[in-house]
Amino acid sequence: MEGAALWQGTALAGILFWIVSSSYLGVTRKLRSFLQPWVSHHVETGIPIILQIQSHRLGFLDVFFSGLSCVVSVPFYTAFLPLLFWTGHGKLARQMTLLMAFCDYFGNCVKDVVSAPRPASPPVRRVTATKDEEDNALEYGLPSSHTLNTVCLSGKELYLLHYILIHTQIQVAYVNFIGLALACLLVALIGLGRIYLGMHSLVDVLGGLFLGLGILALWLTVDEYIDSFVVSGQNVTSFWAALSFLLLFAYPTPELPTPSFEYHTAFNGVALGIVAGLQQTYHQFHHDSVPRLFSPELTIPVFVGRMLLGIPTILVVKFCSKALAKWTLPVVSNTLGIPIKSTAYIPTLKGSFKAKNTDKLKQGGYLQKLFSQHEAFDVDTGIRFLQYAGLAWSVVDLVPSLFSYLSL
């Protein structure tokens, strides 16, 4: 018990020290001044390559690469991961969720530290077929998040593919070869697609590829330790809550506001909700002996019933969590004397705090927000964090409880 508290306290203290020291030393600004010119130069000089690729323009390719980008996007994985929990693959699902949260945080940190532009449009033709792609275009370029996330999650996806192919009676001797070939093909197509759509330059895609390989290699060495801590460690929920809070402040300040911090806040909340829920229900619903999809205990019709019950339930919980956070956070902030503002969620708080920097919207990681008397906290960050934490908690706690009650 004492050993666990010691390393947890040391880890949190180390992050806090980094927040303070990096803010006073201007680490983000110094790194940006060193990296941004180099990356921007390669983005600009890489435009002829993009134009060459886009010269083979076909309507089919527009649809194909746009659809492929949606399939490997953060919203897709956000919808896919709850279903994976409900198939009985609890270990794979929680490891993929935490890996996704780590990839999202690290990738967006690099984006906002470097603050390098995307390829100029025009002359590059930029295809944004969905609202998600329009939001992505507002972020900085390096690294390509789609490429990074695809590389990182490919290791876990290979395990899932292995399981599916075995249960569809494809010869085991070919499983590893098929999985590796499909993973490499997917990464290559994603990288090519991001360039073809005008969303990234070659340096962005290569940056995402190499960062993804590095993160995946690191993750594969620690994933079992992290999983063991999540399901059977001590002080897990309190430690993860403190870690999530500090990570909001450890996030770097970009050159200009982007949606990247919003994405991190959401997945930060998801990670906390998953961890907190697993601590309560692991031995009931998520241990290694639970029925899995394609087994006699969990057939396709039963799984469809789970989806029809589970998806509406988590959406309702998300709505209720947001409403509750919108009501409680302003009350708590006012009680503690913390100045707050809202950029989107609470109309009565929009522009209510008089400060010179109120145009810096939806951003986190500013140490001065913690100490300055002339800067307000954006309460939307807390609302977004709590709503996604509530959604994730319902995925692993509330919904499986309903499944158990209804014998699904």
N, C-alpha and C positions, 0 to 999 in steps of 0.2 A: 504493500500500500504506500509506504513512504517512498520507495523507489519510483513508483509510477508518478506520484505527486512531484517528485524532484525533477524528473526529466520533462514533465509537462510544464511545470513552472519555468524551467530553463528555456524551453522552446518558445513559450509565450513572451518571456522577458527578452529573448533574442530578437523576436519580431518587433517588439516595442522599441528596442534600442535601434534597430534598423530604420524604423519610421522616423525617430527623432534625429538620428545622425544623418540620414540621407536627405532629410528636409533642410537641415541647417547647412549641409555641405553642398547642396544643389546638385546631387548626383544625377538626377534625371536630366537637368539642363546640360550638364557637362557631357553625358553620354550622347545626348541628341546633337550637340554641336560637333561631335566627332563622327557619328554614324550617318546623320541625315544627308549631308552633302554627297557622300559616297553612294548611298542608296538612290538618292534622287537622280544622280548622274546616270546610274545604270538603268533606272526606269526610263529616262529620256532617251538614252541611246538604244534601248530595247524596243522602241516604238516601231522601227522598220520590221522587226521580226513579227510583231503583232499584226501589222498591216499585211504582211506576206501571208500569214495564217488566215486572216480574215478575207483575203482575196478569193479564197475558195468558199465563198458564202453560198449556203444552201438553206432553204427553209427547213428541211429535215434536220440539219445540224443545229439550227437555232433551237428547235423543239427538243432535240435529243440532249444537248448539253445543258439547256435550261432545266429539263426534267431531272437529269442526273445530279445537278447542283442541289435541287430540292431534296433528293433522296439522301444526300449525305450532309444536309444542313443541320444546324442546331435544333430548329423546330421539329424536324423529322425524328431525331434521336430523343427529343423530349417526349414525343408521342409514342415512340417505339419502346423505350425503356420500361414504362409501367407494364406493358404487355409482356415483356420478358420476365418481370417479377412474377406475374400471374401464371406463366407457363411452368413454374416450379424451378426455374434456373436462378435461384436466389443469389448464389455466389457470383455467377457470371454477371447478373444484373447489377449488383451493388458495386462490383469492381469496374464495370463499364461506366456506371454513373459517376463514381469518384474520379475515374480517369478522365471522363469528359469534362468534369468541373475543373480539374487541374489543367487540362489542355486549354480550355476556354480562358482561364485566368492567366496562364503564362503567355498564350498567344496574344491576347488583348493587351497585356502589359507591354510586350515587345512592340506591338503596333503603336501604342501611345507614347512609349519612350522615344522611338525613332521618329514618329510623326512624318513618315515619308508619303508623298502623294501617290495616288493611283495613276495609271496612264492617262494622259490628257485626252479629253473627248470634246470636240474633234481634235486631231484627225482620227483617233481610234473610235470605232463604233462600239458603243456600250449597250449591251442587251440586258435589260432588267425586266424580266417577264412577270415577276411577282412582287408583292409588297415587301417580302423578306429581302429580296435582291435589291430593291430600292433603298432599304435601310442599310444593307451591307455596303452599298456604294458610298454611304456617308462616312464610313470608317476609313482609317488610313490603310495603306497597301501591304507593307511587309510585316509579318509573313502572310501567305495565303492561308486563312483559317480552314477553308475546305480541305486543302491539301494536308495541312498539319493534322486535323482531326481524323481524316481518312487513314493516314499512316498510323497514328496512335491506336485507333480502334481496330485496325486490321488484325492485330494479334488476338484480341478477344473474339472478333468475328470469325477467325479461323476455327476456334473451338466450337462456336455455334454451328458453323458449316459442317464440321466433323460430325457433330451429333445428328444433324439433319440427314446427312448422306448415309450414315450408318442405319438410321431408322427407315430410310427409303431403299435399303438393301443394295446400295452401290458398293462394289468391292472395296474393302478397306485399303488394299494396296494402293489404290489410286486417290484416296482421300487427301493425303497431304499434298500430293502434286497438284491436284485440282484446286485445292484451297489456296496454295501459294500462287499459282498462276492467276487465279481470279483476283486475288488481293493486289498483285502487281499490275494487272490490267486495269483494275479500278483506279488505283493511284495515278497511273499514266493518263487515263481518260479524264480524271478530275483535273489534273494539272493542265492538260491540253485544253479542256473546256473552259477553265478560268481565263486562259489567254484568249481563246476564240471569242468569248463573250465580252472581251474588253475590260474585264474586272481586275485583272492582274497582269503584271509584266513577268518576264522570265525570272528575274531576280526574286520576285515575291514568291513564285512557285518553288524555286530552288530553296529559298529560305524556309518555307513551310515544310518541304521534304526533309531537309537536314535537321531542323528543329524537332520535327515529328519523330524521326529516327532516334534522336538523342533522348527525347522524353520517353519513348517506348522502351528503350534499353534500360533507362533508369527505373521506370515503373515495373518492369518485369523482374527487377531485383528486389523490390520492396513490396510488391502487391500482396504477397501472402502475409507479411508482417502487419500491413495496414488492415487487411481483412480480419486477421486474428484479433487485433486491437478493437476493431469496430464491433465485433460480435461477442467478445468475451473480456475486454479490457476493463480497467477501473477509471472512474470519473470521466467516462467517454463523452457523455452528452454535455456536461459542463465545460470540458476542455474544448470540444468542437464548437460550442457556442462562443466561447472566448476567442478561439482561433478565427471564426467567421467574422466576428466584429473587428478584430485587428486587421484582417485582410481588406476590409473596406477602406481603411485608412492607409494601408500599405500600397494601395494601387497608385501608380504614377499619374501625375497631372499631364495631360496631352497639351500640345501647342494650341489647339483649338478644340472646343467641345465636340465629341463624337458619341454615337450610341454604344460604344464598346463597354463602358462602365455599367450600363444597364444590363447587358448580357451577363457580365460577370456577377452582378448583384443577384440576378435571378438564379444562376446556377450555384452560387454560393448558398442561397437559401435552400435550393433543392438538396444539396449535399447535407446540410444540417438536418433537414426534415427526414431524409433517408436514414441518417445515422441515429437520430433520436428515436425514430419508429422501430428500427431494428433492435435497439437496446431493449425495448419492451416486448417484442413479439418474435424474436429469433427462434426460440425453442418451440414456439407454437406453429409458426407458418413458414419459416425460411431456413430450416435446418436441411442437411444433406439428404434426409430420408423422405422428404415430402414428395407426393406424386408429381410426375413430370408429363408434359404434353406427349401424346402418342402412346402413353401407357394405359392399361385397362382402367386405372383409377381416374385418369384425366384425358378423356376423349375429346375429339374436335367439337362435338355439340356442347359439351360441358364448358369448354374454353370459350366458345361463342357466347354462351350465357354469362360467363365471367366478364367478357368485354361489354356486353349490353348493360350489365349492372355497374361495372367498375368505372367506365369512362364518364358517364353522366355524374356519378358520385364525386369523382375527383374534381370535375368542373364546378360542381356546386360548392365543394369545400374551398376551391380557389376563390370563387366569388365571395363566399362568406368571410374567408380570411382577409381579403382585401377590405371589405366593408368594416370588419372589426378593427383592423389596423388603422384605417382612416379615422375611426372614432377615438381609439385609445391613445395613439401616439401624440396627437396634439394636446390631449389632456395631460398626459405624463410630462411632455416637454414644458408646458406652461406651469405645471406644478413644481418642476425642478428649475424653472427660470431659464430654460434653454431657448434661445431665439431660433425660430424655424420659419421656413417658407415652403411653398409648394409650386412646382412648375407645371403640373398637369392634373394631379388627382384631387386637390381641394381648392375649388375656385376662390373661396373666401380668403385664402392665404396667398394668392398670386399677387406678387408685387407689394405685399403688406409690410415687408421689412425694408427699411431704408438703408441701402448700402451701395457702395460704388461698384461692386462687382456682381450685381444680381444678374448680369447677362451670362455669367458662367453657369449654365444650367446643367443639371443632371450629372454632375461630376463628383467624384470621390477622391480619396487619397490626399486631401489637402490638410496638412498638419495644422495650418493656421485656422482651419475651421474648429479645431479642438481648443485653441487657446485665444483666438482673437475675439475681442468684444464687438467687432464691427462686421462680423460675417455670420450669416445664419446657416443652420443646417437645412439641407433640402430633405424634408420629411418624406418625399416620394421614394427616396432610397430605402428607408426603413419599411415603408408600405410594400414596396416591390419585394423586398427580402422576406418579409413575413408571409406574404401571400403565396410565394413559391415554396417556402418552408412548410406551410400548411398543406399545400397540394401534395408535396412529396411524402409528408407524414401519412396522409390518407392512403397513398399507394401501398405502403408496407404495413400499415396498422389498421385503419378503419375498414378499408375495402376487404382485406383478407378476413377480418372479423365477420363481415357480412357474408362472405363466401362460406365460412365455417357454419354460421347460423343457418344459412339456406342450403347447406350440404352441396355446394358447388365445387 
